Amino acid sequence: MTDTPAFPGIAQRMDLEHITRNEFVTAIVHLYRGELGEATAWRGRIDTTSHWAVVLSATALSFVFSDESGQRQVLIPIISLFCAFLMLMEARRYRFFDIWRSRARLIEINFYRPMLDNSRPPMPEWAETLAHDMEWPHFHMPWWEAIGRRLRRNYQWIFAILLGSWVVVLMSYPTSTTSLNEIISRASIGPLSGQVVIAGMMIFYGALVALGLYTYWYSHIIKSLPAGHPGRLSMEHHVDT
């Protein structure tokens, strides 16, 4: 006795009328392993970027606090910009990671879980949803949300340490001072006055704080779908590149 087709509708549309349930299960198992492998690879790339930011910041601060030159505070704003660039790079990698993680979660919830507890798949059309996403992959998370997530998870601490170190250097070198005018004067970088540099740092860190607060509000107050949620694969949650 031959097995019946696992999904007759899909089989007919794909001209695979003779596909059996066992063959379908085997294909899904291999697909799941592939999606999980892709997610793991992109997870490693994300960690690598974070490591770069940590090493770069630690090395720069070691130089700043050991150097005796009068312009050593110049390095901290520059390193802050480099860390911002790494954060943007990491956000892009996080969006790719979210594609594979969402697919793996879709299979886990709608294929493996029903096999284990003999329940119905939460998304009856999960196979069609997965097939459509594989036909034309989309990012499931907007860039600003990815940046905010990486900022709140890792980079907020890096930027906080850089900002605190910058203030300490301005207040302590070459002599200790609490005079606001003196601190502003020490913040100058070449032709840029201290007022311009401090204003730029305030705008930069203000934008980071605003982004972090907004993405936190969007995730926890609005209760948007969490990262990796299979519901993000549906058409209404697709995000343009």
C-alpha positions as CSV (number, residue, x, y, z in Angstrom):
1,M,0.0,0.0,0.0
2,T,1.5,3.3,-1.0
3,D,1.5,6.4,1.1
4,T,-1.0,9.2,0.4
5,P,0.3,12.6,-0.6
6,A,1.2,14.8,2.4
7,F,-0.2,18.0,0.9
8,P,-2.2,17.2,-2.3
9,G,-2.8,20.8,-3.2
10,I,0.9,21.7,-3.0
11,A,1.9,18.5,-4.8
12,Q,-0.4,19.2,-7.7
13,R,0.7,22.7,-8.1
14,M,4.4,21.6,-8.1
15,D,3.7,18.7,-10.5
16,L,4.8,16.3,-7.7
17,E,1.7,14.2,-7.6
18,H,3.6,11.2,-6.3
19,I,5.3,12.8,-3.3
20,T,4.5,10.8,-0.1
21,R,4.2,11.9,3.5
22,N,7.5,10.2,4.3
23,E,9.3,12.1,1.5
24,F,7.7,15.3,2.7
25,V,8.9,14.8,6.3
26,T,12.4,14.0,5.0
27,A,12.5,17.1,2.9
28,I,11.3,19.3,5.8
29,V,13.9,17.8,8.1
30,H,16.7,18.7,5.7
31,L,15.2,22.1,5.1
32,Y,15.1,22.8,8.8
33,R,18.7,21.7,9.2
34,G,19.7,24.1,6.4
35,E,17.7,27.0,7.9
36,L,19.1,26.4,11.3
37,G,22.6,26.3,9.9
38,E,22.1,29.6,8.1
39,A,20.8,31.2,11.3
40,T,23.8,29.9,13.3
41,A,26.2,31.3,10.7
42,W,24.7,34.7,10.8
43,R,24.5,34.6,14.6
44,G,28.3,34.1,14.5
45,R,28.7,37.1,12.2
46,I,26.7,39.3,14.6
47,D,28.9,38.2,17.6
48,T,32.0,39.0,15.5
49,T,30.9,42.6,14.9
50,S,30.2,43.1,18.7
51,H,33.6,41.7,19.5
52,W,35.2,44.2,17.1
53,A,33.4,47.1,18.8
54,V,34.5,45.9,22.3
55,V,38.1,45.4,21.3
56,L,38.3,48.7,19.4
57,S,36.8,50.7,22.3
58,A,39.0,49.0,24.9
59,T,42.1,49.6,22.9
60,A,41.3,53.2,22.3
61,L,40.5,53.9,25.9
62,S,43.8,52.2,27.0
63,F,45.6,54.6,24.7
64,V,43.6,57.6,25.9
65,F,44.3,57.1,29.5
66,S,48.0,56.3,29.0
67,D,48.9,59.0,26.5
68,E,50.3,62.3,27.8
69,S,49.4,64.5,24.8
70,G,47.1,67.4,25.2
71,Q,44.7,66.2,22.5
72,R,44.1,62.7,23.7
73,Q,40.4,63.2,24.2
74,V,40.1,63.6,20.4
75,L,40.1,59.8,20.0
76,I,36.9,59.2,21.9
77,P,34.5,61.0,19.5
78,I,36.2,59.3,16.6
79,I,35.9,55.8,18.2
80,S,32.2,56.6,18.9
81,L,31.6,57.1,15.2
82,F,33.4,53.9,14.4
83,C,31.3,52.0,16.9
84,A,28.2,53.6,15.3
85,F,29.3,52.2,11.9
86,L,29.8,48.8,13.4
87,M,26.4,48.9,15.0
88,L,24.8,49.7,11.5
89,M,26.8,46.8,10.0
90,E,25.6,44.5,12.8
91,A,22.0,45.6,12.4
92,R,22.2,44.6,8.7
93,R,23.5,41.2,9.7
94,Y,20.8,40.9,12.3
95,R,18.2,41.4,9.6
96,F,19.6,38.5,7.6
97,F,19.8,36.4,10.8
98,D,16.2,37.1,11.5
99,I,15.1,35.7,8.1
100,W,16.6,32.3,8.8
101,R,15.6,32.3,12.4
102,S,11.9,33.1,11.5
103,R,11.8,30.2,9.1
104,A,13.3,27.8,11.6
105,R,10.8,28.9,14.2
106,L,8.0,28.5,11.7
107,I,8.9,24.9,11.1
108,E,9.5,24.2,14.8
109,I,6.1,25.5,15.9
110,N,4.0,24.2,13.0
111,F,5.7,21.0,12.1
112,Y,7.7,19.6,15.1
113,R,5.4,20.7,17.9
114,P,2.3,19.0,16.4
115,M,4.4,15.8,15.9
116,L,5.4,15.9,19.6
117,D,2.1,16.7,21.3
118,N,-0.4,15.6,18.6
119,S,-1.9,19.1,18.2
120,R,-2.9,21.1,15.2
121,P,-0.4,23.6,13.7
122,P,-1.1,27.1,15.0
123,M,-0.8,28.4,11.4
124,P,-2.8,26.1,9.1
125,E,-1.3,27.7,6.0
126,W,2.3,27.5,7.3
127,A,3.6,25.5,4.3
128,E,2.3,28.1,1.8
129,T,3.7,30.9,3.9
130,L,7.1,29.3,4.0
131,A,7.0,28.5,0.3
132,H,6.1,32.1,-0.6
133,D,8.9,33.4,1.6
134,M,11.4,31.1,-0.1
135,E,10.2,32.2,-3.5
136,W,11.0,35.8,-2.9
137,P,12.8,36.4,0.4
138,H,12.1,39.6,2.3
139,F,13.5,41.2,5.4
140,H,11.0,40.6,8.2
141,M,12.3,43.5,10.3
142,P,12.8,47.2,9.4
143,W,16.4,48.5,9.7
144,W,15.5,51.0,12.4
145,E,14.1,48.2,14.6
146,A,17.2,46.1,14.0
147,I,19.5,49.0,15.0
148,G,17.5,49.7,18.1
149,R,17.6,46.1,19.2
150,R,21.4,45.9,18.8
151,L,21.8,49.2,20.6
152,R,19.7,48.1,23.6
153,R,21.3,44.6,23.8
154,N,25.0,45.5,23.3
155,Y,26.0,48.9,22.2
156,Q,24.3,51.1,24.8
157,W,27.0,49.9,27.3
158,I,29.8,50.6,24.9
159,F,28.6,54.1,24.1
160,A,27.9,54.8,27.8
161,I,31.5,53.9,28.7
162,L,32.9,56.0,25.9
163,L,30.8,59.0,26.9
164,G,31.8,58.6,30.6
165,S,35.4,58.3,29.7
166,W,35.3,61.4,27.5
167,V,33.8,63.5,30.3
168,V,36.4,62.1,32.8
169,V,39.3,63.0,30.4
170,L,37.9,66.5,29.9
171,M,37.6,67.1,33.6
172,S,40.9,65.6,34.7
173,Y,43.6,66.5,32.1
174,P,45.9,68.3,32.3
175,T,44.5,69.3,35.8
176,S,41.3,68.6,37.6
177,T,38.5,71.1,37.0
178,T,34.8,71.6,37.3
179,S,34.6,74.8,35.4
180,L,32.2,74.5,32.5
181,N,34.1,77.0,30.4
182,E,37.3,75.1,30.8
183,I,35.7,71.8,30.0
184,I,34.2,73.3,26.8
185,S,37.6,74.7,25.8
186,R,39.3,71.4,26.3
187,A,36.8,69.6,24.0
188,S,38.0,71.5,20.9
189,I,39.3,69.4,18.1
190,G,41.7,71.2,15.7
191,P,39.7,73.9,13.9
192,L,36.4,72.8,15.6
193,S,35.6,74.7,18.8
194,G,34.6,73.0,22.0
195,Q,31.0,74.2,21.6
196,V,30.8,72.6,18.1
197,V,32.2,69.3,19.4
198,I,30.0,69.2,22.4
199,A,27.0,70.1,20.4
200,G,27.8,67.3,17.9
201,M,28.2,64.8,20.7
202,M,24.9,65.8,22.3
203,I,23.1,65.4,19.0
204,F,24.8,62.0,18.4
205,Y,24.0,60.6,21.9
206,G,20.5,62.2,21.9
207,A,19.7,60.4,18.6
208,L,20.9,57.1,20.2
209,V,18.8,57.6,23.3
210,A,15.7,58.5,21.2
211,L,16.2,55.5,19.0
212,G,16.6,53.2,22.0
213,L,13.5,54.6,23.8
214,Y,11.4,54.4,20.6
215,T,12.3,50.8,19.8
216,Y,11.7,49.8,23.4
217,W,8.3,51.5,23.3
218,Y,7.5,49.8,20.0
219,S,8.5,46.4,21.3
220,H,7.2,46.4,24.8
221,I,4.4,48.9,24.9
222,I,2.9,48.5,21.4
223,K,3.5,44.7,21.8
224,S,4.7,44.2,18.3
225,L,5.7,40.7,17.1
226,P,9.0,39.7,18.7
227,A,12.0,39.1,16.6
228,G,11.9,35.6,15.0
229,H,8.2,35.3,15.3
230,P,6.7,33.2,12.5
231,G,4.0,35.8,12.0
232,R,6.6,38.1,10.5
233,L,6.7,35.9,7.4
234,S,3.2,36.8,6.4
235,M,2.7,39.3,3.6
236,E,1.6,42.2,5.8
237,H,4.9,42.0,7.8
238,H,7.2,42.0,4.8
239,V,9.7,44.8,4.8
240,D,11.3,46.4,1.7
241,T,15.1,46.2,1.5
